[in-house]
Amino acid sequence: MRSWLSWPGFLRTLVSHARLAVRLVREPHVPLLAKALPLGAVAYVISPLDLIPDVIPFLGELDDLSLLVLAIVIFFRLCPASAVAFHRAAIAQGRRYSPMPPAADFIDAEWRRE
C-alpha cells in the first residue's frame, strides 16, 4: 500500500491530466465522439443520480473519482497521438492554448500550362 505522502503527487498528476483533457476537448483535430467521453463523465459527477449514493461516506465519492479518471484515461487513448503530444509539450512550455497547426501531409502547389 502506498504512503499518504504520495497524495500530493497523485493530486498533481490528476490536475495535469485535467488540464490536458480540457485542451484536447477544445482541439479541432480530436473526434467529436471522443470528446463526448469526458463531458459525459463530468455530467455524471454533477448529476444527482449515482450508482453509489454520495451519502455513503467514502464509497460515494470514490465511484465518482474513479469514473472520472477512467474516462480521462480512455479519452487520451482515443485522441490522436500527435494532438496529445502537441498539447503536453505546450503545457510543459507554459504556452497558452492554441489549436494544433495543420498537418504537413500535403504539398501546396499550383499547376500552370506553359
N, CA, C and O atoms as a Tinker XYZ file with bonds, in Angstrom:
   456  protein
     1  N      0.839000   -1.181000    0.000000    73     2
     2  CA     0.000000    0.000000    0.000000    64     1     3
     3  C      0.877000    1.234000    0.000000    63     2     4     5
     4  O      1.901000    1.270000    0.682000    81     3
     5  N      0.491000    2.234000   -0.749000    73     3     6
     6  CA     1.285000    3.443000   -0.855000    64     5     7
     7  C      1.143000    4.313000    0.379000    63     6     8     9
     8  O      0.156000    4.246000    1.112000    81     7
     9  N      2.127000    5.101000    0.575000    73     7    10
    10  CA     2.139000    6.029000    1.703000    64     9    11
    11  C      1.207000    7.205000    1.416000    63    10    12    13
    12  O      0.942000    7.540000    0.261000    81    11
    13  N      0.720000    7.819000    2.482000    73    11    14
    14  CA    -0.112000    9.013000    2.307000    64    13    15
    15  C      0.705000   10.173000    1.772000    63    14    16    17
    16  O      0.137000   11.162000    1.309000    81    15
    17  N      2.043000   10.073000    1.826000    73    15    18
    18  CA     2.887000   11.138000    1.299000    64    17    19
    19  C      2.824000   11.217000   -0.217000    63    18    20    21
    20  O      3.218000   12.225000   -0.804000    81    19
    21  N      2.334000   10.168000   -0.852000    73    19    22
    22  CA     2.233000   10.191000   -2.310000    64    21    23
    23  C      0.983000   10.932000   -2.793000    63    22    24    25
    24  O      0.827000   11.145000   -3.996000    81    23
    25  N      0.096000   11.326000   -1.885000    73    23    26
    26  CA    -1.113000   12.044000   -2.288000    64    25    27
    27  C     -0.824000   13.339000   -3.039000    63    26    28    29
    28  O     -1.502000   13.604000   -4.031000    81    27
    29  N      0.153000   14.173000   -2.622000    73    27    30
    30  CA     0.418000   15.383000   -3.420000    64    29    31
    31  C      0.810000   15.061000   -4.857000    63    30    32    33
    32  O      0.411000   15.771000   -5.780000    81    31
    33  N      1.584000   14.002000   -5.053000    73    31    34
    34  CA     1.951000   13.597000   -6.408000    64    33    35
    35  C      0.745000   13.131000   -7.200000    63    34    36    37
    36  O      0.623000   13.426000   -8.389000    81    35
    37  N     -0.144000   12.402000   -6.541000    73    35    38
    38  CA    -1.365000   11.935000   -7.195000    64    37    39
    39  C     -2.245000   13.111000   -7.588000    63    38    40    41
    40  O     -2.774000   13.147000   -8.698000    81    39
    41  N     -2.403000   14.062000   -6.696000    73    39    42
    42  CA    -3.232000   15.235000   -6.993000    64    41    43
    43  C     -2.613000   16.090000   -8.095000    63    42    44    45
    44  O     -3.328000   16.631000   -8.938000    81    43
    45  N     -1.286000   16.214000   -8.089000    73    43    46
    46  CA    -0.606000   16.972000   -9.137000    64    45    47
    47  C     -0.826000   16.308000  -10.496000    63    46    48    49
    48  O     -1.080000   16.987000  -11.490000    81    47
    49  N     -0.730000   14.989000  -10.532000    73    47    50
    50  CA    -0.966000   14.241000  -11.769000    64    49    51
    51  C     -2.413000   14.389000  -12.223000    63    50    52    53
    52  O     -2.682000   14.555000  -13.412000    81    51
    53  N     -3.332000   14.328000  -11.284000    73    51    54
    54  CA    -4.751000   14.472000  -11.611000    64    53    55
    55  C     -5.040000   15.850000  -12.204000    63    54    56    57
    56  O     -5.794000   15.959000  -13.171000    81    55
    57  N     -4.455000   16.894000  -11.641000    73    55    58
    58  CA    -4.656000   18.256000  -12.151000    64    57    59
    59  C     -4.028000   18.409000  -13.538000    63    58    60    61
    60  O     -4.626000   19.028000  -14.419000    81    59
    61  N     -2.839000   17.855000  -13.741000    73    59    62
    62  CA    -2.205000   17.975000  -15.060000    64    61    63
    63  C     -2.990000   17.210000  -16.119000    63    62    64    65
    64  O     -3.096000   17.665000  -17.258000    81    63
    65  N     -3.546000   16.045000  -15.755000    73    63    66
    66  CA    -4.387000   15.303000  -16.699000    64    65    67
    67  C     -5.664000   16.075000  -17.017000    63    66    68    69
    68  O     -6.131000   16.068000  -18.156000    81    67
    69  N     -6.224000   16.733000  -16.021000    73    67    70
    70  CA    -7.434000   17.528000  -16.255000    64    69    71
    71  C     -7.132000   18.698000  -17.194000    63    70    72    73
    72  O     -7.929000   19.002000  -18.082000    81    71
    73  N     -5.994000   19.349000  -17.003000    73    71    74
    74  CA    -5.609000   20.459000  -17.904000    64    73    75
    75  C     -5.444000   19.957000  -19.336000    63    74    76    77
    76  O     -5.892000   20.603000  -20.283000    81    75
    77  N     -4.798000   18.805000  -19.486000    73    75    78
    78  CA    -4.607000   18.235000  -20.817000    64    77    79
    79  C     -5.940000   17.847000  -21.434000    63    78    80    81
    80  O     -6.153000   18.055000  -22.628000    81    79
    81  N     -6.832000   17.291000  -20.641000    73    79    82
    82  CA    -8.147000   16.888000  -21.160000    64    81    83
    83  C     -8.943000   18.097000  -21.627000    63    82    84    85
    84  O     -9.618000   18.028000  -22.654000    81    83
    85  N     -8.878000   19.207000  -20.890000    73    83    86
    86  CA    -9.600000   20.420000  -21.299000    64    85    87
    87  C     -9.053000   20.935000  -22.619000    63    86    88    89
    88  O     -9.818000   21.335000  -23.497000    81    87
    89  N     -7.735000   20.927000  -22.765000    73    87    90
    90  CA    -7.140000   21.378000  -24.027000    64    89    91
    91  C     -7.543000   20.468000  -25.187000    63    90    92    93
    92  O     -7.821000   20.947000  -26.286000    81    91
    93  N     -7.574000   19.160000  -24.942000    73    91    94
    94  CA    -7.927000   18.230000  -26.013000    64    93    95
    95  C     -9.407000   18.308000  -26.379000    63    94    96    97
    96  O     -9.768000   18.066000  -27.531000    81    95
    97  N    -10.261000   18.640000  -25.426000    73    95    98
    98  CA   -11.679000   18.815000  -25.754000    64    97    99
    99  C    -11.855000   20.027000  -26.667000    63    98   100   101
   100  O    -12.747000   20.039000  -27.516000    81    99
   101  N    -11.019000   21.032000  -26.500000    73    99   102
   102  CA   -11.087000   22.235000  -27.344000    64   101   103
   103  C    -10.419000   22.046000  -28.709000    63   102   104   105
   104  O    -10.643000   22.841000  -29.622000    81   103
   105  N     -9.605000   21.006000  -28.851000    73   103   106
   106  CA    -8.828000   20.777000  -30.073000    64   105   107
   107  C     -9.716000   20.310000  -31.226000    63   106   108   109
   108  O    -10.460000   19.340000  -31.077000    81   107
   109  N     -9.647000   20.994000  -32.383000    73   107   110
   110  CA   -10.473000   20.594000  -33.534000    64   109   111
   111  C    -10.088000   19.244000  -34.153000    63   110   112   113
   112  O    -10.925000   18.619000  -34.803000    81   111
   113  N     -8.855000   18.782000  -33.971000    73   111   114
   114  CA    -8.424000   17.520000  -34.577000    64   113   115
   115  C     -8.915000   16.290000  -33.816000    63   114   116   117
   116  O     -8.774000   15.170000  -34.307000    81   115
   117  N     -9.483000   16.476000  -32.639000    73   115   118
   118  CA    -9.986000   15.346000  -31.845000    64   117   119
   119  C    -11.427000   15.058000  -32.272000    63   118   120   121
   120  O    -12.235000   15.984000  -32.351000    81   119
   121  N    -11.766000   13.801000  -32.548000    73   119   122
   122  CA   -13.125000   13.459000  -32.989000    64   121   123
   123  C    -14.188000   13.809000  -31.936000    63   122   124   125
   124  O    -13.931000   13.744000  -30.734000    81   123
   125  N    -15.374000   14.176000  -32.407000    73   123   126
   126  CA   -16.460000   14.563000  -31.502000    64   125   127
   127  C    -16.889000   13.418000  -30.588000    63   126   128   129
   128  O    -17.238000   13.644000  -29.430000    81   127
   129  N    -16.863000   12.206000  -31.098000    73   127   130
   130  CA   -17.254000   11.057000  -30.277000    64   129   131
   131  C    -16.303000   10.877000  -29.092000    63   130   132   133
   132  O    -16.736000   10.529000  -27.993000    81   131
   133  N    -15.026000   11.111000  -29.314000    73   131   134
   134  CA   -14.059000   11.020000  -28.219000    64   133   135
   135  C    -14.287000   12.133000  -27.205000    63   134   136   137
   136  O    -14.125000   11.918000  -26.004000    81   135
   137  N    -14.661000   13.322000  -27.676000    73   135   138
   138  CA   -14.911000   14.453000  -26.777000    64   137   139
   139  C    -16.129000   14.212000  -25.886000    63   138   140   141
   140  O    -16.234000   14.798000  -24.808000    81   139
   141  N    -17.033000   13.367000  -26.323000    73   139   142
   142  CA   -18.237000   13.093000  -25.535000    64   141   143
   143  C    -17.919000   12.307000  -24.262000    63   142   144   145
   144  O    -18.664000   12.384000  -23.285000    81   143
   145  N    -16.830000   11.558000  -24.268000    73   143   146
   146  CA   -16.494000   10.722000  -23.111000    64   145   147
   147  C    -16.182000   11.531000  -21.847000    63   146   148   149
   148  O    -16.820000   11.289000  -20.822000    81   147
   149  N    -15.241000   12.473000  -21.863000    73   147   150
   150  CA   -15.001000   13.230000  -20.631000    64   149   151
   151  C    -16.160000   14.151000  -20.271000    63   150   152   153
   152  O    -16.418000   14.387000  -19.091000    81   151
   153  N    -16.858000   14.670000  -21.268000    73   151   154
   154  CA   -18.006000   15.535000  -20.979000    64   153   155
   155  C    -19.127000   14.733000  -20.320000    63   154   156   157
   156  O    -19.812000   15.230000  -19.426000    81   155
   157  N    -19.308000   13.495000  -20.767000    73   155   158
   158  CA   -20.301000   12.623000  -20.135000    64   157   159
   159  C    -19.915000   12.261000  -18.711000    63   158   160   161
   160  O    -20.774000   12.167000  -17.834000    81   159
   161  N    -18.613000   12.055000  -18.479000    73   159   162
   162  CA   -18.152000   11.737000  -17.123000    64   161   163
   163  C    -18.363000   12.919000  -16.182000    63   162   164   165
   164  O    -18.753000   12.727000  -15.030000    81   163
   165  N    -18.111000   14.127000  -16.653000    73   163   166
   166  CA   -18.351000   15.323000  -15.831000    64   165   167
   167  C    -19.840000   15.474000  -15.556000    63   166   168   169
   168  O    -20.234000   15.838000  -14.448000    81   167
   169  N    -20.665000   15.198000  -16.555000    73   167   170
   170  CA   -22.118000   15.267000  -16.350000    64   169   171
   171  C    -22.565000   14.247000  -15.309000    63   170   172   173
   172  O    -23.456000   14.533000  -14.508000    81   171
   173  N    -21.959000   13.061000  -15.309000    73   171   174
   174  CA   -22.293000   12.037000  -14.303000    64   173   175
   175  C    -21.919000   12.501000  -12.904000    63   174   176   177
   176  O    -22.680000   12.304000  -11.957000    81   175
   177  N    -20.750000   13.115000  -12.771000    73   175   178
   178  CA   -20.302000   13.587000  -11.452000    64   177   179
   179  C    -21.217000   14.688000  -10.940000    63   178   180   181
   180  O    -21.520000   14.734000   -9.748000    81   179
   181  N    -21.659000   15.569000  -11.817000    73   179   182
   182  CA   -22.538000   16.674000  -11.419000    64   181   183
   183  C    -23.961000   16.190000  -11.164000    63   182   184   185
   184  O    -24.673000   16.753000  -10.332000    81   183
   185  N    -24.367000   15.164000  -11.867000    73   183   186
   186  CA   -25.730000   14.646000  -11.777000    64   185   187
   187  C    -26.046000   14.138000  -10.369000    63   186   188   189
   188  O    -25.174000   13.592000   -9.692000    81   187
   189  N    -27.293000   14.317000   -9.932000    73   187   190
   190  CA   -27.665000   13.788000   -8.619000    64   189   191
   191  C    -27.862000   12.263000   -8.624000    63   190   192   193
   192  O    -27.935000   11.647000   -7.561000    81   191
   193  N    -27.947000   11.664000   -9.801000    73   191   194
   194  CA   -28.098000   10.210000   -9.897000    64   193   195
   195  C    -26.730000    9.552000   -9.861000    63   194   196   197
   196  O    -25.846000    9.920000  -10.634000    81   195
   197  N    -26.544000    8.582000   -8.970000    73   195   198
   198  CA   -25.272000    7.889000   -8.832000    64   197   199
   199  C    -25.508000    6.387000   -8.708000    63   198   200   201
   200  O    -26.569000    5.941000   -8.272000    81   199
   201  N    -24.486000    5.615000   -9.102000    73   199   202
   202  CA   -24.549000    4.175000   -8.862000    64   201   203
   203  C    -24.424000    3.902000   -7.370000    63   202   204   205
   204  O    -25.153000    3.080000   -6.815000    81   203
   205  N    -23.497000    4.597000   -6.731000    73   203   206
   206  CA   -23.329000    4.509000   -5.279000    64   205   207
   207  C    -23.619000    5.906000   -4.737000    63   206   208   209
   208  O    -22.885000    6.842000   -5.053000    81   207
   209  N    -24.659000    6.074000   -3.937000    73   207   210
   210  CA   -25.029000    7.414000   -3.460000    64   209   211
   211  C    -23.902000    8.083000   -2.674000    63   210   212   213
   212  O    -23.133000    7.417000   -1.980000    81   211
   213  N    -23.818000    9.404000   -2.794000    73   211   214
   214  CA   -22.767000   10.156000   -2.124000    64   213   215
   215  C    -22.944000   10.214000   -0.617000    63   214   216   217
   216  O    -22.033000   10.655000    0.084000    81   215
   217  N    -24.082000    9.783000   -0.096000    73   215   218
   218  CA   -24.287000    9.794000    1.351000    64   217   219
   219  C    -23.488000    8.689000    2.032000    63   218   220   221
   220  O    -23.260000    8.754000    3.240000    81   219
   221  N    -23.063000    7.684000    1.286000    73   219   222
   222  CA   -22.174000    6.662000    1.838000    64   221   223
   223  C    -20.788000    7.307000    1.919000    63   222   224   225
   224  O    -20.234000    7.690000    0.889000    81   223
   225  N    -20.222000    7.434000    3.109000    73   223   226
   226  CA   -19.070000    8.305000    3.345000    64   225   227
   227  C    -17.906000    8.209000    2.356000    63   226   228   229
   228  O    -17.561000    9.233000    1.766000    81   227
   229  N    -17.303000    7.094000    2.144000    73   227   230
   230  CA   -16.104000    7.026000    1.317000    64   229   231
   231  C    -16.391000    6.526000   -0.092000    63   230   232   233
   232  O    -15.826000    7.029000   -1.063000    81   231
   233  N    -17.257000    5.552000   -0.198000    73   231   234
   234  CA   -17.534000    4.932000   -1.492000    64   233   235
   235  C    -18.282000    5.842000   -2.452000    63   234   236   237
   236  O    -18.109000    5.732000   -3.666000    81   235
   237  N    -19.107000    6.736000   -1.930000    73   235   238
   238  CA   -19.870000    7.639000   -2.782000    64   237   239
   239  C    -18.983000    8.557000   -3.608000    63   238   240   241
   240  O    -19.242000    8.788000   -4.789000    81   239
   241  N    -17.934000    9.078000   -2.981000    73   239   242
   242  CA   -17.007000    9.956000   -3.704000    64   241   243
   243  C    -16.018000    9.155000   -4.532000    63   242   244   245
   244  O    -15.566000    9.614000   -5.581000    81   243
   245  N    -15.681000    7.962000   -4.066000    73   243   246
   246  CA   -14.706000    7.138000   -4.765000    64   245   247
   247  C    -15.222000    6.679000   -6.129000    63   246   248   249
   248  O    -14.448000    6.613000   -7.084000    81   247
   249  N    -16.498000    6.365000   -6.236000    73   247   250
   250  CA   -17.016000    5.934000   -7.541000    64   249   251
   251  C    -17.012000    7.092000   -8.536000    63   250   252   253
   252  O    -16.736000    6.887000   -9.717000    81   251
   253  N    -17.316000    8.308000   -8.072000    73   251   254
   254  CA   -17.264000    9.471000   -8.965000    64   253   255
   255  C    -15.840000    9.718000   -9.452000    63   254   256   257
   256  O    -15.613000    9.925000  -10.644000    81   255
   257  N    -14.884000    9.697000   -8.530000    73   255   258
   258  CA   -13.488000    9.946000   -8.883000    64   257   259
   259  C    -12.947000    8.865000   -9.801000    63   258   260   261
   260  O    -12.253000    9.173000  -10.770000    81   259
   261  N    -13.248000    7.608000   -9.518000    73   259   262
   262  CA   -12.729000    6.531000  -10.355000    64   261   263
   263  C    -13.334000    6.568000  -11.760000    63   262   264   265
   264  O    -12.638000    6.294000  -12.737000    81   263
   265  N    -14.607000    6.900000  -11.869000    73   263   266
   266  CA   -15.228000    7.016000  -13.192000    64   265   267
   267  C    -14.603000    8.164000  -13.977000    63   266   268   269
   268  O    -14.370000    8.038000  -15.179000    81   267
   269  N    -14.331000    9.274000  -13.313000    73   267   270
   270  CA   -13.724000   10.431000  -13.976000    64   269   271
   271  C    -12.312000   10.101000  -14.460000    63   270   272   273
   272  O    -11.948000   10.437000  -15.587000    81   271
   273  N    -11.526000    9.449000  -13.621000    73   271   274
   274  CA   -10.161000    9.075000  -14.006000    64   273   275
   275  C    -10.186000    8.070000  -15.151000    63   274   276   277
   276  O     -9.408000    8.200000  -16.096000    81   275
   277  N    -11.054000    7.083000  -15.088000    73   275   278
   278  CA   -11.169000    6.090000  -16.152000    64   277   279
   279  C    -11.580000    6.737000  -17.479000    63   278   280   281
   280  O    -11.047000    6.395000  -18.534000    81   279
   281  N    -12.520000    7.662000  -17.417000    73   279   282
   282  CA   -12.963000    8.350000  -18.634000    64   281   283
   283  C    -11.826000    9.162000  -19.249000    63   282   284   285
   284  O    -11.684000    9.194000  -20.472000    81   283
   285  N    -11.017000    9.818000  -18.424000    73   283   286
   286  CA    -9.907000   10.618000  -18.945000    64   285   287
   287  C     -8.842000    9.719000  -19.571000    63   286   288   289
   288  O     -8.295000   10.051000  -20.622000    81   287
   289  N     -8.546000    8.602000  -18.946000    73   287   290
   290  CA    -7.544000    7.680000  -19.496000    64   289   291
   291  C     -8.011000    7.128000  -20.849000    63   290   292   293
   292  O     -7.229000    7.077000  -21.799000    81   291
   293  N     -9.253000    6.725000  -20.937000    73   291   294
   294  CA    -9.784000    6.216000  -22.212000    64   293   295
   295  C     -9.821000    7.329000  -23.254000    63   294   296   297
   296  O     -9.533000    7.094000  -24.427000    81   295
   297  N    -10.175000    8.536000  -22.828000    73   295   298
   298  CA   -10.201000    9.692000  -23.734000    64   297   299
   299  C     -8.826000    9.940000  -24.335000    63   298   300   301
   300  O     -8.716000   10.196000  -25.534000    81   299
   301  N     -7.764000    9.868000  -23.514000    73   299   302
   302  CA    -6.409000   10.075000  -24.033000    64   301   303
   303  C     -6.054000    9.019000  -25.068000    63   302   304   305
   304  O     -5.357000    9.318000  -26.038000    81   303
   305  N     -6.519000    7.795000  -24.879000    73   303   306
   306  CA    -6.222000    6.732000  -25.847000    64   305   307
   307  C     -6.996000    6.914000  -27.144000    63   306   308   309
   308  O     -6.532000    6.481000  -28.199000    81   307
   309  N     -8.168000    7.546000  -27.088000    73   307   310
   310  CA    -8.968000    7.779000  -28.290000    64   309   311
   311  C     -8.496000    8.991000  -29.089000    63   310   312   313
   312  O     -8.777000    9.102000  -30.283000    81   311
   313  N     -7.784000    9.893000  -28.432000    73   311   314
   314  CA    -7.298000   11.103000  -29.105000    64   313   315
   315  C     -6.113000   10.762000  -30.003000    63   314   316   317
   316  O     -5.366000    9.827000  -29.716000    81   315
   317  N     -5.935000   11.516000  -31.091000    73   315   318
   318  CA    -4.752000   11.302000  -31.932000    64   317   319
   319  C     -3.476000   11.535000  -31.114000    63   318   320   321
   320  O     -3.397000   12.485000  -30.335000    81   319
   321  N     -2.492000   10.671000  -31.295000    73   319   322
   322  CA    -1.246000   10.768000  -30.531000    64   321   323
   323  C     -0.529000   12.095000  -30.787000    63   322   324   325
   324  O      0.111000   12.643000  -29.889000    81   323
   325  N     -0.637000   12.602000  -31.998000    73   323   326
   326  CA     0.024000   13.874000  -32.308000    64   325   327
   327  C     -0.602000   15.028000  -31.520000    63   326   328   329
   328  O      0.106000   15.939000  -31.090000    81   327
   329  N     -1.910000   14.994000  -31.332000    73   327   330
   330  CA    -2.577000   16.053000  -30.562000    64   329   331
   331  C     -2.196000   15.981000  -29.090000    63   330   332   333
   332  O     -1.967000   17.009000  -28.453000    81   331
   333  N     -2.130000   14.772000  -28.552000    73   331   334
   334  CA    -1.742000   14.608000  -27.146000    64   333   335
   335  C     -0.315000   15.094000  -26.940000    63   334   336   337
   336  O     -0.037000   15.812000  -25.979000    81   335
   337  N      0.595000   14.708000  -27.840000    73   335   338
   338  CA     1.997000   15.121000  -27.720000    64   337   339
   339  C      2.138000   16.631000  -27.859000    63   338   340   341
   340  O      2.903000   17.249000  -27.118000    81   339
   341  N      1.413000   17.234000  -28.797000    73   339   342
   342  CA     1.484000   18.682000  -29.007000    64   341   343
   343  C      1.048000   19.430000  -27.758000    63   342   344   345
   344  O      1.719000   20.369000  -27.331000    81   343
   345  N     -0.067000   19.024000  -27.170000    73   343   346
   346  CA    -0.590000   19.756000  -26.016000    64   345   347
   347  C      0.196000   19.460000  -24.738000    63   346   348   349
   348  O      0.300000   20.329000  -23.872000    81   347
   349  N      0.746000   18.264000  -24.603000    73   347   350
   350  CA     1.627000   18.002000  -23.453000    64   349   351
   351  C      2.856000   18.890000  -23.519000    63   350   352   353
   352  O      3.279000   19.445000  -22.505000    81   351
   353  N      3.429000   19.026000  -24.704000    73   351   354
   354  CA     4.601000   19.891000  -24.866000    64   353   355
   355  C      4.232000   21.353000  -24.603000    63   354   356   357
   356  O      5.005000   22.092000  -23.994000    81   355
   357  N      3.059000   21.764000  -25.060000    73   355   358
   358  CA     2.628000   23.148000  -24.849000    64   357   359
   359  C      2.431000   23.434000  -23.362000    63   358   360   361
   360  O      2.779000   24.517000  -22.890000    81   359
   361  N      1.878000   22.479000  -22.622000    73   359   362
   362  CA     1.696000   22.657000  -21.177000    64   361   363
   363  C      3.058000   22.716000  -20.492000    63   362   364   365
   364  O      3.266000   23.542000  -19.603000    81   363
   365  N      3.984000   21.851000  -20.894000    73   363   366
   366  CA     5.321000   21.824000  -20.285000    64   365   367
   367  C      6.069000   23.131000  -20.538000    63   366   368   369
   368  O      6.854000   23.568000  -19.697000    81   367
   369  N      5.830000   23.754000  -21.690000    73   367   370
   370  CA     6.494000   25.010000  -22.017000    64   369   371
   371  C      5.740000   26.225000  -21.503000    63   370   372   373
   372  O      6.221000   27.352000  -21.623000    81   371
   373  N      4.559000   26.007000  -20.931000    73   371   374
   374  CA     3.783000   27.107000  -20.373000    64   373   375
   375  C      3.073000   27.963000  -21.403000    63   374   376   377
   376  O      2.741000   29.116000  -21.127000    81   375
   377  N      2.838000   27.419000  -22.585000    73   375   378
   378  CA     2.152000   28.188000  -23.634000    64   377   379
   379  C      0.651000   28.173000  -23.394000    63   378   380   381
   380  O      0.104000   27.216000  -22.847000    81   379
   381  N      0.000000   29.240000  -23.809000    73   379   382
   382  CA    -1.454000   29.296000  -23.752000    64   381   383
   383  C     -2.023000   28.371000  -24.814000    63   382   384   385
   384  O     -1.312000   27.910000  -25.707000    81   383
   385  N     -3.337000   28.105000  -24.697000    73   383   386
   386  CA    -3.973000   27.206000  -25.649000    64   385   387
   387  C     -3.985000   27.817000  -27.042000    63   386   388   389
   388  O     -4.303000   28.992000  -27.223000    81   387
   389  N     -3.639000   27.014000  -27.996000    73   387   390
   390  CA    -3.840000   27.320000  -29.413000    64   389   391
   391  C     -4.001000   25.974000  -30.106000    63   390   392   393
   392  O     -3.356000   24.998000  -29.720000    81   391
   393  N     -4.852000   25.910000  -31.125000    73   391   394
   394  CA    -5.044000   24.623000  -31.813000    64   393   395
   395  C     -3.759000   24.184000  -32.513000    63   394   396   397
   396  O     -2.874000   24.988000  -32.807000    81   395
   397  N     -3.693000   22.905000  -32.763000    73   395   398
   398  CA    -2.543000   22.367000  -33.494000    64   397   399
   399  C     -2.491000   22.974000  -34.877000    63   398   400   401
   400  O     -3.529000   23.226000  -35.489000    81   399
   401  N     -1.284000   23.212000  -35.377000    73   399   402
   402  CA    -1.197000   23.673000  -36.767000    64   401   403
   403  C     -1.620000   22.549000  -37.702000    63   402   404   405
   404  O     -1.536000   21.376000  -37.338000    81   403
   405  N     -2.069000   22.892000  -38.890000    73   403   406
   406  CA    -2.476000   21.838000  -39.824000    64   405   407
   407  C     -1.305000   20.913000  -40.144000    63   406   408   409
   408  O     -0.148000   21.333000  -40.172000    81   407
   409  N     -1.626000   19.674000  -40.379000    73   407   410
   410  CA    -0.589000   18.682000  -40.682000    64   409   411
   411  C      0.066000   18.999000  -42.012000    63   410   412   413
   412  O     -0.586000   19.464000  -42.947000    81   411
   413  N      1.349000   18.746000  -42.085000    73   411   414
   414  CA     2.097000   18.999000  -43.313000    64   413   415
   415  C      2.151000   17.736000  -44.166000    63   414   416   417
   416  O      3.215000   17.343000  -44.644000    81   415
   417  N      0.996000   17.106000  -44.350000    73   415   418
   418  CA     0.929000   15.868000  -45.115000    64   417   419
   419  C      0.739000   16.113000  -46.613000    63   418   420   421
   420  O      0.658000   15.164000  -47.393000    81   419
   421  N      0.670000   17.358000  -47.006000    73   419   422
   422  CA     0.400000   17.644000  -48.408000    64   421   423
   423  C      1.363000   18.717000  -48.901000    63   422   424   425
   424  O      2.001000   19.426000  -48.122000    81   423
   425  N      1.438000   18.804000  -50.193000    73   423   426
   426  CA     2.256000   19.838000  -50.822000    64   425   427
   427  C      1.299000   20.790000  -51.510000    63   426   428   429
   428  O      0.486000   20.385000  -52.341000    81   427
   429  N      1.404000   22.044000  -51.159000    73   427   430
   430  CA     0.551000   23.063000  -51.769000    64   429   431
   431  C      1.238000   23.499000  -53.064000    63   430   432   433
   432  O      2.325000   24.077000  -53.034000    81   431
   433  N      0.602000   23.220000  -54.185000    73   431   434
   434  CA     1.208000   23.521000  -55.483000    64   433   435
   435  C      0.160000   24.102000  -56.411000    63   434   436   437
   436  O     -1.043000   24.025000  -56.158000    81   435
   437  N      0.638000   24.669000  -57.459000    73   435   438
   438  CA    -0.241000   25.250000  -58.468000    64   437   439
   439  C      0.203000   24.734000  -59.821000    63   438   440   441
   440  O      1.394000   24.759000  -60.131000    81   439
   441  N     -0.737000   24.265000  -60.634000    73   439   442
   442  CA    -0.402000   23.736000  -61.938000    64   441   443
   443  C     -0.594000   24.838000  -62.971000    63   442   444   445
   444  O     -1.635000   25.492000  -63.019000    81   443
   445  N      0.423000   25.029000  -63.787000    73   443   446
   446  CA     0.336000   26.030000  -64.868000    64   445   447
   447  C      0.677000   25.373000  -66.187000    63   446   448   449
   448  O      1.570000   24.530000  -66.276000    81   447
   449  N     -0.040000   25.771000  -67.189000    73   447   450
   450  CA     0.245000   25.273000  -68.542000    64   449   451
   451  C      1.025000   26.330000  -69.263000    63   450   452   453
   452  O      0.578000   27.473000  -69.363000    81   451
   453  N      2.180000   25.976000  -69.767000    73   451   454
   454  CA     3.008000   26.959000  -70.454000    64   453   455
   455  C      3.137000   26.665000  -71.903000    63   454   456
   456  O      3.806000   27.403000  -72.626000    81   455
